[in-house]
């Protein structure tokens, strides 16, 4: 476990397990309520730490197996509503305590935590990012955090299965992600973090050239 952010109103902790996946626990400082984001395999440390909180909901960024492989372990311990993009719903067991399909700009509130969902298809049909708004309305200067799953990494988008899927990811990023404040922290489903500002700078060079109709897969902004 590593602490990503500690503010007046909440903390964010990261857990790495499974296929080098990131899972996150956001905890409300006032109420001790929390939100889990993604449930990779071997989530034992995540469960141990989350047990010190009152888990209010589980958010899944997308339905690929490595992000939900530990779901049944987590939900057995915390039988709370789970939210996932409707088009990825089949990735969860039919018995999951599923509440609602996530849609763009849906708000999820747990204690003083408010997360806004952004539907960002492309990596999977139901890929969804979650924005934890900054404390700015209460305490100026704190960055927002956006949990991008496999939609955006430092240096490029998530893996695409076709050129059409890559175009969907790019459209998702341009429509919903790149208009976030530049100091927003990007917390992806694998690896290290970046910022919206840095991602936009990387993307600017890529987007200045025509998009090759054969391009897809593991794309990096700087490789074009």
N, C-alpha and C positions, 0 to 999 in steps of 0.2 A: 504494500500500500504506500502511496505517496500523496501528500496533501498538495492539491493544485492551487487552491485559493481559500483564504480565510478572510471574511469580511465581517461587518457588524451584524449582518442579517442571516448569513448562511456560510457553510463551508462546502468545498468540493474535494472529494478524494478519488484517486484513480487506483484501479486494481488491474493487474496484467495477468492473464491466464489463457488457457485454451491455445489457439493458434496465434500467440502473441497479440491477443485482443485486449483492448481497453474496455473496462466497465467502469462506471462512475456512480458514486453515491453523493447526492446533494442533501445536506442536512440543515434544517432550519434551526438557528441559534436560540430562538425564543421558545419554540415548542418541542424541539427534539424530533419533529416529524421529518421524514426523508423521502427521496425519490431515487429509485435505482434506474440506471440507463444501461441497457444491454446485459445479457446473461450468458457469457461464454462458458466453456467447459471448465470444470474444477473451480467452482466459485466459492471455495471454502472460506477464504479470507474475506471476501465480500460479505458472505453470510454472517461471519463472526462479528465483523464491525457493524453491519447493518442491524444486528440483533441488539445493539446498544441504543438503537433509535426506534421510532415508531414508523415503519415503512407505510407510506400512503398509497403508492402506485408504482408500477413498473412500466417504463417506456422502452420500446424496442425500435431501433433505428431502421432495421430492415430484416428480412426473413432468411438470410443466408445462415446455413447451419452453424457456422462458427460463432455467430452472435446470439444464438438461442440454445446451444447445446447444453448449457447448464440451467436452462429455464425450469425444468421440472424440479431440480434441487432447490432452486430459489423459491418457486411458488409453493412448494410443500412447506417451507418454513414461513413464508409470508403470503398467505392466500388473499391477495389484494387485487383490485382491478388492474388489468394489463391493457395497454394501448399500443396499437401497431397500425400501420397503413393498411387499409382494407384489402388492397391487392396482394399483400403479403400475409394475410390472415392465416392461410393454410399452413404456414410454417410453425404455428403453435398447436398444441394438442386441442382436440375438440372440447376437452374438459376444462380448458383454461378459463379462469374467472375473467373473461373478456368483457370489457365494458362498452367502449365505443371505438369505432374506427377513427383514426386521427385524420383531420383535414386541415388545410392551410389556415393559419391564424386561429386555430382552436387554442384556448387557454387551459392549462392544467395548473390547478392551485393546490398546494399542500403547505399548510402553515403559512409562513411569509414568502414561500417560494412560488413564483409564477413562471411557467415555461410556455412559450408560444411555439406551436408546431408549424413547420413549413414543409409542404408536400414537394419532394424533390426527386421525381422518378428518373430512371436512367440506369443506375447500377442495378436496381431491381425495380419492378413495376410499382411497388409500394414504398420505396425509400422515403424516409422522413427525417428532417433535421429538427432539433429542438433548441430554441433560443432562451437562455436564462438572462432576462433583462438585467442591466446593471443596477446598482444601488443608487443611481444618479438622482432619482426622484426623492431619495431620502438622504443620501450622502454622496455628494458630487465627486466625480473623478474615477470611479471604479469602472473597469471595462465590462462589457457584456461578454457572455460565453455562449458559443454555439457548438452543439454536439452534432457532428456531421456524419457519424457512422462511416460508411465507405463512399460517400458522395464527394468528399474533398479531403485531400491530404496536403501537407507541405509539398509544393512543386507540381501538383497536378490533380486531376480528378480521379475518382475510383475507376476500377477496371470496367470496361464496357464490352458487351458481347457482340456488338455490331456498330456500324457507323451511325445508324439510326439511334441506337442507345446512347452513343457518345453525344450526339446532337441534343438528345433529351437532357443529359446531365448538364451540358453547357447552358441550355435554356433555363434549367432549374437554377443554376448558379447565378446567371445574369438577372433572372427575374426575382429571386428570393434571397440569395446569400450575399452577393456583392454590393447590395444596397444597405447592408448593415454598417454601423460605425466602423471606421478603419481600425480602431484600437480593439475591436472585438476579438476575443481569443477563440481560435478554431481548435476544438478538441475532437480529433478523428477516432475512428474505431480501431486503428492500429497506429503504433509509432508515436512520434513526438508532435508537438503543437506548433501552430503558426498564428498569424493574425489575418484578418480580412484585408488590411492594407497591403501586407506582403503578398498575399494571394492575388490581389488585383494587379499588383505590379508585375508579377510573374505572368499572369494571364494576358496582360496588355500586349506583350510581344507576340504571343501565340495568336491572338485574335486580329493582329494587324495583317495577317496573311490569309489567303483563301483556305478553307477547310478541305483537305484531301478527302475525296469520297470513299477512299479505301481505308481511312484511318480509324482504328478502334483498338481496344485491348488496354494494355498498360501504357497510357499516354502521359508524358510530362510536358508541361508548358514550354520548357526551354529546348525541347528536342526538335522543334519545328523551325 
